[in-house]
Amino acid sequence: MADYSGIAQQFTEFYYTTFDENRSNLAALYRDHSMLTFESASVQGTSAIVEKLVVCNNPPRSGKPAPPMHTPNEIPPWQDLPFRKVKHQVQTLDAQPSSGEGGIIVMVTGALVVRTPVLLSAYAFRVDEEERPMNYTQVFQLLPDGAGSYFVFNDMFKLIYG
């Protein structure tokens, strides 16, 4: 049996570092049959997952192009994720073997440190300089890719309110 705990630790460090620095690089971890559930909204497939994590995919209702962004701190109100810059602080990590095929279940809890967006107008946000951590839990099912590495088959993320 592979060192599932060590693999889970390496995966978690790589995943969150990549997420925090450049989310689009996470595409290599998913496959067309992978599924992500982010705050109860599920998508399947590499492109849909990357779109959910990276792209502003809900254009303004008018169909007109979005107004230009004047500063890097402005966030369009239709962006899927409510933050651009985030830092994950992992607090707990648990792992178990998940199948006879060498799969691994990884459960992570921690805090997201984000800057809070403040609405200025219908199309303009600014980001507070105050960082406010939000607790989260995330579960991954990793499966071997046949080439000595792992890919994310299932990914479930939930913020913890209260």
BAGUKOL-145999 format. One record per residue: residue in one letter; x, z, y of N, C-alpha, C, O, CB in turn. Coordinates in steps of 0.05 Angstrom, whole numbers, plus 5000, padded with zeros to 4 digits. Atoms other than C-alpha are relative to their C-alpha. Glycine has a CB too. Layout:
BEGIN
AXZYXZYXZYXZYXZY/...
***
This chain:
BEGIN
M501750004976500050005000501850005025503750155026498150255000/A498550014975502649825069499750265016497950415011499049765017/D500049764983504150365120497849955021498449885044502850045014/Y502350064982497150305151500250165026499450065047497450064986/S499949844976498450875200502149885020501549875044500850294993/G498050124983504850555227499149735011499649675034502649964984/I501050254991501549875231497950045022497949905042498749844977/A502049944980495650175269501350095026500450015048498150234990/Q498649914976500450515318501349775014501049755039502250214992/Q498750234987504349875331497949815012498249725034501749844979/F502150174990497949475338498850115026498549965045497849964979/T501249874977494949975387501749975025500849915046499350294994/E498250024977501049985431500149715011500049675035502950094992/F499950284991501449225432497449915013497549795034500649824975/Y502650084990493949125443499650105029498949945047497850104982/Y500649894974493349595503502149925021501349885044499850304998/T498050104982499849385535499349715009499449645032502950004988/T500850284994497648655530497549995017497349845036499649844974/F502549994985490648815555500550085029499549955048498050204987/D499449904973493349195615501649805017501349805041501450264999/E498250184985498448655634498849715003499049595024502649984986/N501150284999495047985616498149964976498949884954502449794998/R502150005021488547995576499949734985499349734961497350055012/S500350265013488747245561501949984976501449824958500649775020/N498150005022494747375515498950144975500150134954502650135008/L501249885023490047755469498849804981498149864958497850205008/A501250215017487347095442501349974973500049924953500149735015/A498550035025492747075389499250214979499850174955503050025005/L500849795018489847705358497349964986496650094967500050275014/Y502750055010482947415344499949734986501749564989498050015023/R500550255015480246865299497249905006495650055019500550034970/D502750114995474046415302497850174988495550164997499949724991/H502149845013470346895256500250305009498850474999500349994970/S499849734989472547525295497550065017496349885028502650045016/M502349924983467147925332500850235018502250425009497650074982/L499649794981467448355394497350105009495549945016501749905025/T502349884987462048835416501150185022502450385017498250174979/F499149854977463449085486497650105015496049955026501749815019/E502349874987458349585513497449874990495749805007500249975030/S502450105013453049325464499549705002497549614992497650155011/A500350294998454048585481502149884980504549924983500549905029/S498350115021456848205421500549705005498849555013498750044973/V499250285000460647555420501849954976503050134965501649925027/Q498550075024463947185363501849755006501049575020498249944976/G498150224997470046725361502050055022501550195041498549755006/T497849954982476646715397499349935029499750105047502449844992/S500550084972474346325458497950185013498250255037499149715002/A502149834989468046735468501150285006500350415027497650024981/I498849744995472047385462501850005024501650175041501550104974/V498250024977477347165511498449965025499050085046502049774996/E501750044976471946925559498750275008498650335032497749804994/K501249744994468547615554502150185013501450335032498950124975/L497949824990475147975567501349915026502450075041502050044979/V498350104979478147515619498549855022499049905046502049824988/V501150204982473746985652497650105014496050255003499449754985/C502549964985468547045706498049794990498049575000500449985032/N501750205012463246705665497150015008495449874996500250024971/N502849994990456846875702500049915029500250075047498850294998/P499950104972456846415764497750105016495750205006500149705000/P502249924983452546575824497549854993497649624984500749955030/R502650125008445146435811499449745015497949585004497850205004/S500650244985444945905865501349754988500549534995501050035029/G498650235011449645455825502249905018503749725010498149784994/K497950074982454145405885502650134991502650344978499350085029/P497549875007461545535876500350275014499150325035502449825008/A499649734989463746245889501649975026503349805029501550184981/P498550004975466246395959502950064994503550204974498950205020/P497249945006473846425963500650295001499450445016501849855020/M499149725001477247075947502150035022504049875023501150084972/H498249974978480847326009502350194993504550165005498650105024/T497849825008484947875976499950034970497850004958499850275015/P500049965029487048015905498350244991497750274968502750044990/N501649775007482848655908497149954999495550134992500650225019/E502950065001476148305914499249914972500749764959499349785021/I500950065027472148245850497249875003495549995015499850264983/P502650124998466347755844497950164985498550274964500149714989/P502049835013459848105827499049904973497650054959497650045019/W501050115026458447655767502150014978501749914956499149715004/Q497949985021464947815730499050184978497850394983502750105012/D500949855023463548065660501150284999499550474997500749864975/L498949735000468348645662500150105028500849955047502850014986/P500249894973467549105722502750075012502950215032498350245000/F497449944989475049145733502049784993501749644973501050274989/R497950195006481148695738502550154990503750084970500749845025/K497649855007486749205736499150264986497350404996501750075025/V500749775016486349755684502550104986504349944980497749944980/K497949895016491050225649498750184978497250364985502050175017/H501149845022489250495580501950244995504350214994499749834974/Q498549765008491451205564498950094974496850224973499950235022/V500949935027490751305489500450304996502550415001501649844978/Q499949715005489052025471500050064970501550244961497650135013/T500049965029487551975396500049734987499049534997497650174991/L499950245016488851455343499750094971501350254961502649845004/D500349955028486251485272499849744985498749544996497450184994/A500050255016487050965217499550064971500250284961502749855003/Q500549985029484750855145500349724989499749525002497350134994/P500250265013485650295095497049934997495450114992501450004972/S502850075000479149905095499049814978496649784974499349885026/S500950175022479149425036502249964981504550024986499049735012/G498150065020482649204974501849775009503949724996498749934974/E498550234990485248615014502150095021503449925033498249795012/G498049904981489649065058499150045028500750075046502349815000/G501049964973485049155117500550285010501050464994497049945000/I499649744988485749735165497850045021497349875038502850025013/I501949924979480450095207501650185019503050375011497550164988/V498649854980483250365272498050105021496449955032502249835014/M501749894979479450845318501750135021503450295016498050214987/V498449904977482150995387498150135020495950035025501549775013/T501449894977479651465441502050035022504450065017498650284993/G498249974978482551515510498649985026496150015028502149794998/A501050024973481651415584500949735011503249655008500950235018/L499350244984481350775625500450095028498650235040497749784998/V499549934972484450875692499649745016501149555013502950125005/V500750244984481150375740499750085029499450315036497449884989/R500749964972480350295813497149925004496349714994501949835019/T502950034997473150345834499349785020500249795043498750265008/P500950204981469949715864497950115019496150255011499049754986/V501949924980466049825928498749755012500149575021501350185023/L501450234990460649335949500149995031499450185045497150004991/L499950044971461849056019497749815009496549855030502749885008/S502250184994456748486017499349874973500349944952500749785022/A500950125025453248035966502349874984502249854960498049795006/Y497850135013459847685950502850135004504850024996500249715009/A497449884994465248165972500150294990498450454995500549995030/F499449735009468048775938502850075011504449895015499950034969/R497249914996474149185956500450224979498550334968500550105030/V499449805021477549655909501150255013503150245028502049894979/D499049744991478350385926502850054990503549964969498150234992/E497349935010485350645922499950234981501950294967501850065024/E500249775018482851245884499549914972497749754966497750195009/E500350075028483651175809498250204987498650454990502849994986/R501949825014477951455768500049934970499249724962497249965012/P500050055029478951525693497250014988495550174996501850204986/M502550015015473151345647500850024970502649884961498349745005/N499449965029473251585574498849774984496749664991498950264990/Y501050225017472451055520500750064971502450234964501249735009/T499350025028472550955445500049714992498449565001498150174982/Q499850275009474550325410500850004970502650154962502149835017/V499550025029474550135336500749714994499449535003497550094984/F499150265009478349555306500049994969500650194956502849935011/Q499450055028478149265236502149785000501649565008497449934984/L497850205002484748915223500149904972499850054953502750135008/L499750125026485548425166502649854999503549745020497649814994/P497550155002491948105140499449705005497349604997501350044972/D500450284994492847395164501349814979501249574982501249935028/G498850165021496647165102502949925007504349814990498449754995/A497350074991503147065142501650255006503650245020499949815024/G498549754996505347795142499250165025500550355032502949945002/S501049864976501448005204497150064996495950024975500649835026/Y502849935001494448235221498549875023499849815044499650315001/F501750094978488647975263497750195002497050344983499149714996/V502349834995482648325293497549854989496849645000499750075030/F502550115011476448185251497650115015495849965022499850064970/N502149874985471948685286501250175022503350305018498250174982/D499149854977472749015354497550115014495949955024501849835020/M502449874987467649515382501150195021502750375016498250154979/F499149844977468649835451497550135013495450005016501549825020/K502249864987464250355485501250205019503050365012498250144980/L499349794980465150765549498450244992496150224982499449905029/I501349745006463351495541499250125027500950205043501850194984/Y501049894975458951735598499350294997498450384975497549845010/G500949735000457652455616502150214999501550444998498250044978/
***
